[in-house]
Amino acid sequence: MKKKIVSLMMVAAMALSLTACGSTSNSSTDSSSDSKAETTEAAEEEKAESTGVSITILNSKTEIQTQFEEMAEAYSAKTGVDVEVYNADTDTTVASQVATRYASNDPYTITMVDAKDVYSLADDYAYDLSSEEWAANTDLAIEVNGKLAGFPVCVEARGVIYNADAIEAITGETFDPSSVSTLADFQALLDTLVAGGMEQPVGVLSEYWSLGAHYFAEVYEQQADPESFVNGLLAGTEDLENNAKFNELMDTFDTLIAYNYAKGSASNADREETSMKLAQGDIAFMFGGNWDWSVINQYDYTENMGIMPVPEDTTDDTNTKLVGGGSKYFIVDASENTSDEQRQAALDFLNWLVFDADGNSFLTVDCALVPAFSNIDASALDPLSASVKKYADAGALIANYNYLPDDHMTYVGQELMQKYLDEAMTRSELATAVTEYFKTATPIEH
Amino acid sequence: MKTNTMGYKVRQYLLFAGVTTAVFVMVVIVPFIYGLYLTMTSWDGVSKSKPFVGIANYISAFADSGYWVSLGRTFIYSAIAVILVNAVAFILAYLVTSGIRGQNFFRAGFFIPNLIGGIVLGYVWKFVFNKALVSLGNAITSGNVKSLLATETGAIIALIIVSVWQYAGYMMLIYVAGFMSVPDEVIEAAKIDGCTGTQSIIHISIPLMTSSFVQCIFLSITRCFMVYDVNLSLTNGDPYGSSALAAMHVYNEAFVNKNYGTGQAEALILFIICAIIGGIQVYVGKKGEVQA
């Protein structure tokens, strides 16, 4: 009998510990948000009363997570709205993380996603923001089926990043990016650099997103009508191999390959190393975008840098423009999991970002983002973002094309462009492979 | 009290295993069945609607040549890695049970790689392959040595090397337990009968350790087939997607290319293949077990 009692107790203990494990996540979040609300109420009598409203934000720009958390704390203290910021998991995609939260009926009030995700989330989950005041101050917001769904967090653009100090040290003249807009001029400058002792003046990132979604994507984006060009490819009627833009961009790419410091094992170039070389002036050019500043500024960098359009021998004006636009969008949850008060708090937060001086300085100073709104002053930006802002203000941005098939980046970027970068594939093989790919690709509905 | 009635047995079962069974059903069985259902839909991963498409996903999984290529690659990788992992682990286990000096220190040392998470391990080895080995090679040959990770076969070889380094220590522990379980008197008797050291390993120790082999081979097969973390951080499919193993292909299909249903169907096929191979191996291995 004694044995039986002991074993019963054991079972009870084990079962208890198991159920305790199972339910901790729920109860702890509840209690922590409760206690948070209480502490804000108790501790900050001189500041705003806690409204008891709490909103959650998913931040998918992981490099600004710290700034986000500090901002949330200050914002909570000021407005009484409890803001909790979640960092996107780095081992999964944002879309799958958002999907998990929706599947468990616990979505973020505000979710930061990529342009593409806005389209897939808008119909089911996004709140219509078209009546918001800030909507008039930007033309980069995303509208889906008549609903303004995406609040543009920042502007990002890509082109060729240059290190002017490194160039000027060899040429002895002030570097003017517009002087190398044609391929011949660009090549002449590269030869001067080589003659001056910089043996390999170019870096090319080998990551598939850089090759596929950033460089090769310009082949579509620089077309006069990207939409009909991509549709033509999907229908199999477009002749890519003899397309002017394709050949112009590939001519430039061939030049980049020829002067690449990692030539020989180009498809294995390390992003950190390439950025470091550019920052220190061991190389003078790298294809990239203003987001690369967060990597470059980890090293011994110079402020005398910038982004210029991809040099091209072309008949149109694409070699005077960067490619880019809005990047990362906030969507506000429209489902019944979010209460009206929470939604209002979320809308207030977006307004704060655009119209409040603190909100502005959070975007441009703390996070170093190029604002997508015309009323925000952006004089405090880093050199690359300042370049982007200059081109954006001048209207010299070629729009992103957001409707490439989902597997375009991995297939064209990794399986084709990496091979081309390693010179293991000819241009006509590349054109044929891309053409064949589009015949079986699943188009994005939009 | 009657102890052989159905009711008594059910009560006893619920008393001792009821909670665990419930948890197991909730976190393993239900998601598995739900996953099975998802393979019959064309869900994109986020949308509310999950249109039912029957077996279309399986058809597209079978038609996805990239999947079968990555699966073939996984077979080659697993075959080599499993053999090497077990060979190295067995030799290490033999060495650290043979009574050499400081064998406990060696046991701990060989086991440590297994304590490092796969992602970290991948980045560490990436540095070793790309920087350390390349610099070393350049210094020796004074030429431009290519990193192992920059070539298609090289990347797979690198994956195998890292897997062996990671798993050999863990499997070693199981083999060590196997060696310890072989009774001394049997070895002694063999020696008296004139058995050499090698002969006693082959004819005495190994047959008595069959259960260790069954366990180790099963563990290494399943781990190699499902490997993802090292694959992600070490090569991420580079160069040209030639080192993407099956699990990575499945993940990319589902979450990067947003074909959730197809990815899920491919994952199920991978599971079935893995289960069949593992099952056969355990069945065959168990048949070969002997008692001392």
Interface residues (C-beta under 8 A of the other chain):
Chain A: L8 V11 M14 A15 L18 T19 G22 D91 T92 T93 A95 S96 V98 A99 Y102 D117 S120 L121 D123 D124 S206 Y208 G264 S265 S267 N268 D270 D406 D407 M409 T410 Y411 Q414 E415 L416 Q418 K419 D422 A424 T442
Chain B: L15 F16 V19 T20 V23 D44 G45 V46 S47 K48 I119 N130 N144 K146 S147 L149 A150 L232 G237 D238 P239 Y240 G241 N252 E253 A254 F255 V256 N257 K258 N259
